[in-house]
Amino acid sequence: MKQARVLCDGCGAVKQQTNHWWIIESLVAGREENAKSYLQIRPWEQDWQNNDAKDVCGERCVSIFVSRWVATGYLEVQETVKADQ
């Protein structure tokens, strides 16, 4: 069975057999008003499948997602809506 091609969510690089990639995920722990979000970064695993997690190829792309999360609390780029003037 042929494996699906994995692309870096940061730069679009293709994962090779010997690459040392990472998975980044923003998680929430706790209950409602006491919930805290945190960032989890761990070595990439073939069997890990979570649509919210990001596959990243290395330090540069990891740092892009960490910086975005620290600034906004999100791994995704958030669209801004301009108010009518």
Number of C-alpha atoms within 10 A of each C-alpha: 3 4 6 6 8 15 16 18 18 17 13 13 12 14 16 12 6 6 11 13 18 21 20 21 21 17 13 12 10 9 8 8 6 8 11 11 13 14 16 12 16 10 11 17 12 7 6 9 9 9 7 12 18 23 23 30 25 15 10 11 18 20 13 14 22 19 14 15 18 12 10 12 15 17 21 12 10 10 6 6 6 6 5 4 3
